[in-house]
């Protein structure tokens, strides 16, 4: 961590050594599991109800895994930041780059420098 985000995992949650939340949280009494943002600990409803053995990937990480497993030269490889947000500039294996929306990873207009 770069220290820019204060993380304070609560005592009733599964925590990493650095104080962040483990991405997958489970109830000891029901066995139900869900995914959380590792910085805030807030539930991620889009990937709620995961099974015990399933991993919790963010939308960005899941997109990156799909592209990397495809071995495509022209597919843009999603890059994610520590907050599970798409980096604004995404490139493919041919070093072609484009701007994307930070929340969806979909192509977006780039702002001109100036």
N, C-alpha and C positions, 0 to 999 in steps of 0.2 A: 504494500500500500504506500501511496505517496504522502499520506498524512493529511490530505486535504479534506477528508470526510471522517468525522468522528463516528466511530462504530462502538456500540454498546449492546452486545447481545445479552438478552435477558436470561435470568436463571431458569425459566421454564422452557427454554428453547435449546436445540442442539447447536452448539457454537464451534467455530474453528478456533485454532490456537491464537490467531490475530485478533479475536474478538468479533469477527464478522459472523453472520448467521450461515449455517450450512444450508445449501440451496434446497434440500429436501427435508422437510419437517414431518414427523409422524406422531400420532397420538399413541401413547403407551397403552391406554385402556381400550381403544377401538381398533387400532392398527391402521386407521385411515391416514394417508399421507397427502401432502400438498407441497407445492413449490413456493419459495419466497425470494424476494430480492435480497441478496446477501448483505447489502448495506443497510437497508431499512427494516428488514424482517417482515415486510408486508407481503401478504399472500398475492400470488400471481394467478388471477382467476382463469386466464386463458389456458393454463396447464394445471388445473386443479384436479384432484382425485387420482393422482398417480399411484401405481402399485409399489409395493415395498422395494422391489429390485430396480425400478425405473429411475433413470437419471433425470434431473431437472435442468434442462438447457434453456437459456433465454432464447427469444425469437432470433436474435442475431447469431448466437452460437449454433442453433439448429440449422439456420440457413448456411452458415459456414461449413458445417459438417456435410450437408448435402452436396455443396459445390465441390469440396475437396474430394469426396468419394467418387465424383463423376469423372475426374481427370480431364475435364474440358479445358482447352486452351483459351477459349473466348469467354467463358462464364466469369463474371466478376466475383471475386472471392471476398465475402463479407469480412470486414475488420470491425471488432467490437472494442469499446472502452470498458473500464472497470465497472461502470454503472449499467452494463448490458445495453448500451446504446450504440447504434451503428456510427462509425466514424464517417464524417461528411464526404470524404474522398475514398472511393473504392476502385481497385485495379484488378485486371485479370493477369493471367500468366504471360501474356504478350506485352505487358507493361502499358496497356491502354487503361486510362482512368476516367471516371465519371463522378459526378456529385450525386448523393442520395439523401433522402429524407432520413433524419437521425432516428426516428421511431419505427419506420416501416422498412427501410432499406430500399424502397422504390426509387427509381431515377427522379431527380429533382433539378430545378434550375440552379445554376451556380451564381453566386454573387460576384460581380466584377470587383477586382481589387482597386482601391483608389482612394 
